[in-house]
């Protein structure tokens, strides 16, 4: 439930702090750049596979000189409208890419699409399909490490 509430709060913050023209250029963000993704777990896929892909993804950034960003995977919850019961939706996940780097950081641009990149993308694709993506610029201090 906390992750769902966080997602709603972050969307509200997005619309409150930045104009749409500023969001066209994500590098103008003076706060913290975040990508929120909602993904379906595909047939034959698993949360464990998505966790593995997320770890590989973050490791790829570290190997390419980016040390500040974080990739976080979380559960999504639903509310049964008839009973008002809250339960985990085991068919979807939410992922956050916090403090996304600029392409010129480290060797990201040079190695974009290399074997390591293709490996984590392949692992994501075996386990999930992105159904919604939101890019946001949030105020500094929203996340503990910034």
N, C-alpha and C positions, 0 to 999 in steps of 0.2 A: 504494500500500500504506500509506503514511503517513497518508493521509486516512481510510482504513478503520480503521486502528489508533486514530487520534484519535477517531473516532466511537465505537468500543467503549469507550475509556477515558473519554470524556465521559459515556456512559450509566452506567458504573460510578460515576463521581463523582456523578452525579445521585442515584443511589440511596443513596450514602453520606452526603451532606451535608445533604439536605433531606428532611423528612417529607412525606408526600403531602398532608397538610392545609396545609402551608406552600405547596406548589406550586399549590394551588387559587387562591391570590392571588399572581400573578406580581409584583406591586408590592412585596411584602414581601421580595424577594430582596435580601440584603445583599452579594451578590457581583456576578457578571456574568450578566445575562439573555441566553440564547442560544436561538434556534429552529433546529433541524436539520430539514431537509426532504430527503426522497428523492423524486425525480421521474422519471417515465418520459419519454423523448423521444417525442412523439406522431408518427404518420405525417405526413410533410410538414414536421415541425419539425426544428430543428437546434440544435447546441450554440451556434452563432453567434447564433441568435435568442434563446436563453436568456441568453447573455452580454449582449446588447443590452437585454433586459428587466431584468436585474440592474443594469446601469448606469443605466437610466431610473428604476428603483426607488430607488436610492441618491440620484440627482439630485433626485427628488421630495422626499425627506427633507431634503436640503440647502436646497432652495427653501422649505421650510417650517420653517426655523430649527433643525433637528436636525443637529449637526455631529459627534457622537461615535460614532454607530453605524457598523457596517461590514457589507457584504453580500459574501460570498465564495462562489464557485462552484468545485467541484472534481470530479475524476473518481472513479468507483467501480471497485474492482478485485474480481475473482472469482478463486477458486482451483479449478482442475480437480481434482476428487477422485481421478481415476484417475492423473494424471501429476504432481500437485502443482505444476502450472505456474500462475503468476499472470499474469492478463491484464486489460486494461481492458474494462469492460462499457460498450460504446458505446451502449447503449439507455437508460442511466440517468445521473443526475447527483446530486450532493449539494450542497446550499446551506446556508450558515450565516448567520443574521442575528445578529451579535454586538453585545452591549450595546444591546438593543432599547429604544427610548425609551418613556417613559410617554405616554399619550394627551394629557396636558396640556402637553407640551413644544412649544414653538414654536406653529405654527398647524396641527399635525397633526390634532387633533380637528375643528377648523373646516373643514379642507379634505379630510377623509377622503371619498373617493368623487367628488372633483372630476374635471375632464377629464384632468389629468396622471396622477392615480391610475388612472383607467379605462384610460388609454393603456398604462401598464406592465403592468397586469393582463391586458389584451388580448394584449400581446406574449408574456407568459408562457403564456397559454392557447393561442396559435397554435403554441407550440413544446413545451409540456410539460404533464404532469398530475401533481400531487402524489399520491404513493401512501403516504407515511408522514411524520408530523410529530411531533417531540418538542420540548417546551419544557423548558428546564433552567435551573437557577441554579447557576453554577459559582463556585468561590472566586476572589476577586480575585487577579490575578497570573498566571492561566492563560494569558491573552493578553498579549503584550508591551506593548501600549499602555495597560493599566490597572494 
